[in-house]
C-alpha cells in the first residue's frame, strides 16, 4: 500500500471512529432498523398505534412465498381494521427496485420493508419464508410460524389447508386471549441460507 493510500485509509478510519463515538445512537439505531423501500429506517411496531402488527417474511426466490401471495392478501384484507400488515424481505441482495417489481407482479398493496441485518427476523423468531409473526397491542410477540398448513413439505401442497394458524393468532390477539399454538414451523426457504 502506498503512503498516500495508507494516509487516506487511516484518515477514514479515524473519522469513522470519531463519528461512532460522537453519535453512538445513530450507529445503534442503524443496526436495529429495517428500512422502507426509500431507505428510511422503520420500526413497524412503533408505527401501528393500538393495532395488532403482523409481519410476513418473504423471499422473491422462494416459490412457496410466491404461491402464498393471494392468501396473504386475503388475510390482510379480512383484518385490515384491527391490524397493520408489513411484508418483510430479509435477503440483503434484494434491492428496492426488485422488491417493487415483485409487489407489482403479485398485486400487493401492503407496505414492504427490507431487513438486511435480520433485525426483524430476530425479533420475530422466524426461520423460514414464508412465515409470519403476530405482535399484540402491547407489542408482545404472541405467534410466529407458518401461515397455514397448505404445505406438508417443500414441493408438496395439500389441495387446501386444514389449519389456519395465522388467522387464529390474529383473532386471539384481537380478543386479548392467548394463542393456542404460539409457534409452528413453516415450510419454505430457510432465511439462514442468506448471506
ZAPA-882821 format. One line per field, with one value per residue: x, z, y of N, C-alpha, C in turn; residue in three letters. Coordinates in steps of 0.05 Angstrom, whole numbers, padded with zeros to 5 digits. Atoms other than C-alpha are relative to their C-alpha. Example, Ala and Ser with C-alpha at 12.3 -4.5 7.8 and 13.67 -1.06 7.14 Angstrom:
<sites>
n.c1 = 00018, -00016
n.c3 = 00000, -00001
n.c2 = -00024, -00024
ca.c1 = 00246, 00273
ca.c3 = 00156, 00143
ca.c2 = -00090, -00021
c.c1 = 00018, -00015
c.c3 = 00000, 00014
c.c2 = 00024, 00022
residuo = Ala, Ser
</sites>
This chain:
<sites>
n.c1 = 00017, -00016, 00003, 00024, 00023, -00001, 00009, 00029, 00013, -00001, 00018, 00028, 00004, 00002, 00026, 00021, -00001, 00009, 00029, 00013, -00001, 00016, 00028, 00005, 00028, 00005, -00012, 00017, 00027, -00002, -00003, 00024, 00023, 00007, 00002, 00020, -00013, -00014, -00024, 00004, 00001, 00028, 00007, 00029, 00014, 00005, 00017, 00028, 00010, 00024, 00008, -00016, -00020, -00005, -00023, -00001, -00027, 00001, -00023, 00008, -00010, 00012, 00026, 00022, 00008, 00016, 00026, 00017, 00008, 00029, 00009, -00009, 00017, 00026, -00001, -00004, 00024, 00020, -00005, -00012, 00008, -00012, -00028, -00018, -00016, -00024, -00015, -00028, -00019, -00025, -00023, -00014, -00006, 00024, 00000, 00027, 00011, 00010, 00023, 00023, 00009, 00013, 00026, 00017, 00006, 00019, 00023, 00000, 00003, -00010, -00027, -00022, -00024, -00024, -00012, -00025, -00016, 00017, 00010, 00027, -00001, -00006, 00022, 00024, -00007, 00006, -00023, 00008, 00019, 00015, 00010, 00012, -00002, 00022, -00005, 00025, 00001, -00021, -00025, -00011, 00002, 00018, -00001, -00018, -00001, 00013, 00025, 00019, -00013, 00004, -00023, -00008, -00029, -00008, 00008, 00023, 00023, 00026, 00020, 00009, -00009, 00020, -00006, -00005, -00013, -00003, 00026, 00007, -00016, 00011, 00025, -00006, -00012, 00022, 00017, -00016, -00003, -00024, 00001, -00001, -00027, -00014, -00022, 00003, -00020, 00010, -00012, -00008, -00029, -00013, -00012, -00029, -00015, -00007, -00025
n.c3 = 00000, 00001, -00023, 00003, -00006, -00028, -00014, 00006, -00015, -00028, -00004, 00001, -00024, -00022, 00003, -00007, -00029, -00012, 00003, -00016, -00028, -00003, 00005, -00003, 00004, 00029, 00008, -00012, 00013, 00027, -00003, -00011, 00016, 00026, 00018, 00021, 00027, 00006, -00016, -00026, -00023, -00009, -00019, 00004, -00025, -00009, 00019, 00000, -00026, -00009, 00019, 00001, 00022, 00013, 00019, 00017, 00011, 00027, 00018, 00028, 00013, -00014, 00013, -00019, -00006, 00022, 00001, -00022, 00004, -00002, -00027, -00017, 00006, -00011, -00029, -00008, 00005, -00020, -00027, 00005, -00020, -00027, 00002, 00019, 00013, 00014, 00013, -00008, 00018, -00015, 00017, 00005, 00028, 00013, 00000, 00000, 00027, 00005, -00018, 00012, 00023, -00011, -00011, 00023, 00014, -00016, -00007, -00028, -00007, -00028, -00002, 00000, -00014, 00003, -00026, 00008, -00023, -00014, -00025, -00004, 00000, -00027, -00018, 00005, -00003, 00024, 00012, 00027, 00015, -00015, -00027, -00010, -00029, -00010, -00025, -00010, -00003, -00018, 00015, -00008, 00020, -00009, 00019, 00023, 00014, 00027, 00005, -00003, 00006, 00028, 00008, -00018, 00002, 00023, 00025, -00004, -00012, -00002, 00017, -00015, -00028, -00020, -00024, 00008, -00024, 00000, -00006, -00027, -00018, 00002, -00014, -00029, -00008, 00000, -00023, -00024, -00011, 00009, 00025, -00006, 00007, 00005, 00018, 00017, 00021, 00027, 00022, 00021, 00005, -00024, -00001, -00006, 00025, 00010, -00011
n.c2 = -00024, -00025, -00018, -00016, 00018, 00006, -00024, -00002, 00021, -00007, -00023, 00010, 00016, -00019, -00014, 00020, 00005, -00025, -00003, 00021, -00009, -00025, 00006, 00029, 00007, 00004, 00025, 00021, -00002, 00011, 00028, 00012, -00009, 00009, -00024, 00000, 00002, -00025, 00000, -00012, 00019, 00003, 00020, 00003, 00002, -00028, -00014, 00009, -00006, 00013, 00021, 00024, -00001, 00026, -00001, 00024, 00001, 00011, -00001, 00001, 00025, 00023, 00005, 00002, -00028, -00011, 00013, -00010, -00028, -00005, 00006, -00023, -00023, 00005, -00002, -00028, -00015, 00008, -00011, -00026, -00020, 00005, 00007, -00013, 00021, -00008, 00021, -00004, 00014, 00002, 00004, -00025, -00003, -00010, -00029, -00012, 00002, 00028, 00004, -00014, 00016, 00024, -00009, -00006, 00026, 00016, -00017, -00009, -00028, -00003, -00012, 00019, -00008, 00016, 00007, 00012, 00009, 00019, -00011, 00009, 00029, 00007, -00008, 00017, 00029, 00016, 00014, 00009, -00017, -00020, 00003, -00025, -00006, -00017, -00014, -00010, -00029, -00008, 00005, 00026, 00021, 00021, 00023, 00000, 00025, 00002, -00014, 00022, 00026, 00006, 00016, 00022, -00003, -00016, 00013, 00018, -00014, 00013, -00013, -00024, 00002, 00009, -00016, -00028, -00011, -00029, -00011, 00006, -00017, -00028, 00000, 00002, -00025, -00019, 00005, -00002, 00027, 00013, 00015, 00028, 00009, -00025, 00004, 00023, -00003, -00002, 00015, -00018, -00005, -00009, -00026, 00003, 00004, -00026, -00010
ca.c1 = 00000, 00029, 00039, -00018, -00067, -00045, -00057, -00126, -00144, -00121, -00159, -00223, -00215, -00204, -00265, -00308, -00286, -00297, -00368, -00385, -00362, -00396, -00461, -00468, -00543, -00542, -00497, -00540, -00605, -00580, -00562, -00630, -00674, -00709, -00718, -00774, -00763, -00739, -00683, -00715, -00705, -00772, -00795, -00863, -00880, -00876, -00920, -00984, -01011, -01062, -01064, -01040, -00977, -00968, -00900, -00899, -00829, -00819, -00765, -00771, -00732, -00776, -00833, -00873, -00871, -00898, -00954, -00979, -00989, -01065, -01073, -01032, -01074, -01139, -01119, -01094, -01158, -01201, -01167, -01149, -01187, -01151, -01082, -01023, -00991, -00920, -00884, -00811, -00755, -00694, -00650, -00598, -00587, -00659, -00660, -00718, -00728, -00734, -00780, -00825, -00828, -00846, -00901, -00929, -00924, -00965, -01013, -00991, -01013, -00983, -00923, -00857, -00794, -00723, -00689, -00618, -00588, -00645, -00667, -00740, -00723, -00692, -00748, -00800, -00762, -00775, -00731, -00768, -00801, -00859, -00871, -00910, -00904, -00961, -00950, -01008, -01028, -00976, -00922, -00912, -00896, -00955, -00945, -00891, -00891, -00929, -00989, -01028, -01015, -01025, -00954, -00939, -00866, -00828, -00859, -00918, -00980, -01047, -01108, -01129, -01104, -01140, -01107, -01102, -01052, -01041, -01115, -01125, -01068, -01096, -01165, -01136, -01095, -01157, -01196, -01138, -01133, -01073, -01057, -01069, -01004, -00955, -00901, -00909, -00851, -00864, -00848, -00808, -00739, -00691, -00672, -00605, -00586, -00580, -00513
ca.c3 = 00000, -00020, 00031, 00002, 00006, 00076, 00099, 00065, 00098, 00167, 00159, 00140, 00199, 00248, 00221, 00227, 00298, 00316, 00287, 00321, 00388, 00377, 00352, 00381, 00379, 00303, 00295, 00342, 00310, 00240, 00265, 00297, 00240, 00180, 00120, 00075, 00000, 00001, 00050, 00111, 00178, 00202, 00264, 00245, 00318, 00331, 00271, 00288, 00349, 00385, 00328, 00322, 00279, 00230, 00196, 00137, 00116, 00042, -00009, -00083, -00100, -00056, -00096, -00033, -00015, -00084, -00080, -00015, -00045, -00054, 00016, 00049, 00014, 00034, 00107, 00109, 00077, 00126, 00187, 00158, 00212, 00271, 00243, 00208, 00159, 00134, 00083, 00105, 00057, 00095, 00035, 00032, -00042, -00058, -00079, -00071, -00146, -00149, -00089, -00122, -00185, -00143, -00107, -00174, -00205, -00148, -00138, -00068, -00038, 00032, 00056, 00046, 00088, 00076, 00135, 00111, 00181, 00204, 00259, 00250, 00235, 00305, 00339, 00306, 00316, 00244, 00206, 00140, 00085, 00084, 00158, 00198, 00266, 00305, 00358, 00403, 00421, 00476, 00425, 00453, 00404, 00410, 00348, 00298, 00245, 00184, 00154, 00150, 00135, 00060, 00050, 00081, 00059, 00007, -00061, -00031, -00021, 00002, -00041, 00013, 00083, 00143, 00196, 00194, 00247, 00225, 00224, 00290, 00322, 00296, 00323, 00391, 00394, 00376, 00432, 00481, 00491, 00488, 00422, 00423, 00386, 00391, 00347, 00287, 00239, 00167, 00102, 00050, 00043, 00101, 00120, 00146, 00074, 00061, 00069
ca.c2 = 00000, 00068, 00123, 00165, 00106, 00090, 00162, 00162, 00095, 00117, 00183, 00147, 00100, 00158, 00196, 00132, 00120, 00194, 00194, 00128, 00157, 00224, 00194, 00124, 00127, 00135, 00075, 00032, 00057, 00039, -00031, -00041, -00019, -00046, 00001, 00021, 00018, 00091, 00073, 00105, 00068, 00040, 00003, -00025, -00037, 00038, 00056, 00019, 00053, 00009, -00042, -00113, -00118, -00175, -00184, -00232, -00253, -00267, -00281, -00268, -00331, -00376, -00408, -00422, -00347, -00330, -00381, -00350, -00281, -00288, -00319, -00263, -00211, -00244, -00248, -00176, -00151, -00191, -00160, -00091, -00052, -00083, -00099, -00068, -00117, -00109, -00152, -00162, -00182, -00209, -00220, -00164, -00177, -00157, -00084, -00036, -00039, -00115, -00115, -00063, -00105, -00167, -00128, -00105, -00175, -00205, -00147, -00129, -00063, -00076, -00037, -00072, -00069, -00092, -00127, -00136, -00144, -00190, -00144, -00162, -00235, -00239, -00201, -00246, -00312, -00333, -00381, -00395, -00355, -00351, -00345, -00293, -00260, -00230, -00177, -00158, -00087, -00086, -00104, -00174, -00229, -00277, -00321, -00338, -00390, -00415, -00381, -00446, -00520, -00516, -00545, -00613, -00605, -00565, -00581, -00619, -00576, -00603, -00589, -00539, -00522, -00553, -00508, -00432, -00412, -00340, -00324, -00359, -00319, -00253, -00270, -00289, -00225, -00184, -00216, -00208, -00283, -00329, -00362, -00437, -00453, -00395, -00425, -00471, -00482, -00463, -00497, -00459, -00428, -00420, -00350, -00376, -00393, -00319, -00284
c.c1 = 00018, -00006, -00026, -00025, -00002, -00011, -00030, -00015, -00001, -00019, -00029, -00007, -00004, -00027, -00023, -00002, -00011, -00031, -00015, 00000, -00018, -00030, -00006, -00029, -00007, 00010, -00018, -00027, 00002, 00002, -00026, -00025, -00003, -00004, -00023, 00014, 00012, 00025, -00003, -00002, -00028, -00001, -00030, -00016, -00006, -00021, -00029, -00012, -00027, -00009, 00018, 00018, 00005, 00023, 00000, 00027, 00000, 00027, -00009, 00007, -00012, -00028, -00023, -00009, -00018, -00028, -00019, -00010, -00030, -00010, 00007, -00018, -00028, -00001, 00003, -00025, -00022, 00004, 00011, -00008, 00013, 00030, 00015, 00018, 00024, 00013, 00030, 00017, 00027, 00024, 00013, 00006, -00025, -00001, -00028, -00014, -00011, -00023, -00025, -00011, -00015, -00027, -00020, -00009, -00022, -00023, -00001, -00004, 00009, 00027, 00021, 00025, 00023, 00012, 00027, 00017, -00016, -00008, -00028, -00001, 00005, -00022, -00024, 00005, -00007, 00025, -00004, -00015, -00017, -00006, -00010, 00006, -00022, 00008, -00026, 00002, 00021, 00028, 00014, -00003, -00018, -00001, 00022, 00000, -00016, -00026, -00023, 00014, -00004, 00023, 00006, 00030, 00005, -00008, -00025, -00023, -00024, -00019, -00010, 00010, -00023, 00005, 00007, 00012, 00002, -00027, -00009, 00015, -00010, -00026, 00004, 00011, -00022, -00018, 00016, 00004, 00026, -00004, 00004, 00027, 00015, 00024, -00004, 00019, -00013, 00013, 00007, 00030, 00013, 00013, 00030, 00017, 00010, 00027, -00005
c.c3 = 00000, 00024, -00002, 00007, 00029, 00017, -00004, 00016, 00029, 00006, 00000, 00025, 00024, -00001, 00008, 00030, 00015, -00002, 00017, 00030, 00005, -00003, 00003, -00005, -00029, -00009, 00010, -00014, -00028, 00002, 00010, -00016, -00025, -00017, -00019, -00027, -00009, 00017, 00028, 00022, 00011, 00022, -00002, 00026, 00012, -00017, 00003, 00027, 00006, -00018, 00003, -00024, -00010, -00019, -00015, -00014, -00026, -00014, -00028, -00013, 00013, -00013, 00019, 00008, -00022, -00001, 00021, -00005, 00002, 00029, 00019, -00004, 00010, 00030, 00008, -00005, 00021, 00027, -00002, 00021, 00027, -00002, -00019, -00011, -00013, -00013, 00006, -00018, 00014, -00017, -00008, -00029, -00016, 00002, 00001, -00027, -00006, 00018, -00011, -00023, 00010, 00011, -00023, -00014, 00015, 00011, 00029, 00003, 00029, 00000, 00003, 00013, -00008, 00028, -00005, 00023, 00018, 00027, 00006, 00000, 00029, 00019, -00003, 00003, -00024, -00011, -00030, -00014, -00016, 00029, 00009, 00030, 00007, 00027, 00009, 00004, 00019, -00011, 00009, -00023, 00010, -00018, -00020, -00013, -00026, -00001, 00004, -00007, -00028, -00010, 00021, 00002, -00025, -00026, 00002, 00013, 00002, -00020, 00013, 00029, 00018, 00026, -00010, 00023, 00001, 00006, 00029, 00020, -00001, 00016, 00030, 00010, 00001, 00024, 00027, 00014, -00009, -00025, 00007, -00006, -00007, -00018, -00016, -00024, -00028, -00019, -00022, -00002, 00026, -00002, 00005, -00025, -00012, 00012, 00021
c.c2 = 00024, 00018, 00017, -00016, -00006, 00023, 00002, -00021, 00006, 00024, -00008, -00015, 00019, 00015, -00019, -00004, 00025, 00002, -00021, 00007, 00024, -00006, -00030, -00008, -00004, -00027, -00023, 00000, -00013, -00031, -00014, 00008, -00017, 00026, -00003, 00000, 00026, 00002, 00013, -00022, -00001, -00022, -00004, -00002, 00027, 00014, -00006, 00004, -00014, -00023, -00024, 00002, -00028, 00005, -00026, 00000, -00016, 00002, -00002, -00027, -00025, -00005, -00002, 00028, 00011, -00012, 00010, 00028, 00004, -00005, 00023, 00024, -00003, 00004, 00029, 00016, -00007, 00014, 00029, 00021, -00003, -00005, 00018, -00022, 00013, -00025, 00006, -00018, -00001, -00004, 00026, 00005, 00010, 00031, 00010, -00003, -00028, -00006, 00014, -00015, -00025, 00008, 00005, -00026, -00016, 00016, 00008, 00030, 00005, 00013, -00022, 00012, -00018, -00004, -00013, -00010, -00019, 00009, -00010, -00031, -00009, 00006, -00018, -00030, -00017, -00012, -00006, 00023, -00020, -00009, 00027, 00002, 00019, 00012, 00013, 00030, 00011, -00005, -00025, -00019, -00023, -00024, 00005, -00027, 00001, 00015, -00020, -00026, -00009, -00018, -00021, 00001, 00015, -00016, -00018, 00014, -00019, 00013, 00026, -00003, -00009, 00015, 00028, 00016, 00030, 00013, -00005, 00018, 00029, 00002, -00001, 00027, 00022, -00003, 00002, -00027, -00012, -00016, -00030, -00012, 00026, -00002, -00026, 00004, 00000, -00019, 00020, 00002, 00011, 00027, -00002, -00006, 00026, 00009, 00020
residuo = Unk, Unk, Unk, Unk, Unk, Unk, Unk, Unk, Unk, Unk, Unk, Unk, Unk, Unk, Unk, Unk, Unk, Unk, Unk, Unk, Unk, Unk, Unk, Unk, Unk, Unk, Unk, Unk, Unk, Unk, Unk, Unk, Unk, Unk, Unk, Unk, Unk, Unk, Unk, Unk, Unk, Unk, Unk, Unk, Unk, Unk, Unk, Unk, Unk, Unk, Unk, Unk, Unk, Unk, Unk, Unk, Unk, Unk, Unk, Unk, Unk, Unk, Unk, Unk, Unk, Unk, Unk, Unk, Unk, Unk, Unk, Unk, Unk, Unk, Unk, Unk, Unk, Unk, Unk, Unk, Unk, Unk, Unk, Unk, Unk, Unk, Unk, Unk, Unk, Unk, Unk, Unk, Unk, Unk, Unk, Unk, Unk, Unk, Unk, Unk, Unk, Unk, Unk, Unk, Unk, Unk, Unk, Unk, Unk, Unk, Unk, Unk, Unk, Unk, Unk, Unk, Unk, Unk, Unk, Unk, Unk, Unk, Unk, Unk, Unk, Unk, Unk, Unk, Unk, Unk, Unk, Unk, Unk, Unk, Unk, Unk, Unk, Unk, Unk, Unk, Unk, Unk, Unk, Unk, Unk, Unk, Unk, Unk, Unk, Unk, Unk, Unk, Unk, Unk, Unk, Unk, Unk, Unk, Unk, Unk, Unk, Unk, Unk, Unk, Unk, Unk, Unk, Unk, Unk, Unk, Unk, Unk, Unk, Unk, Unk, Unk, Unk, Unk, Unk, Unk, Unk, Unk, Unk, Unk, Unk, Unk, Unk, Unk, Unk, Unk, Unk, Unk, Unk, Unk, Unk
</sites>
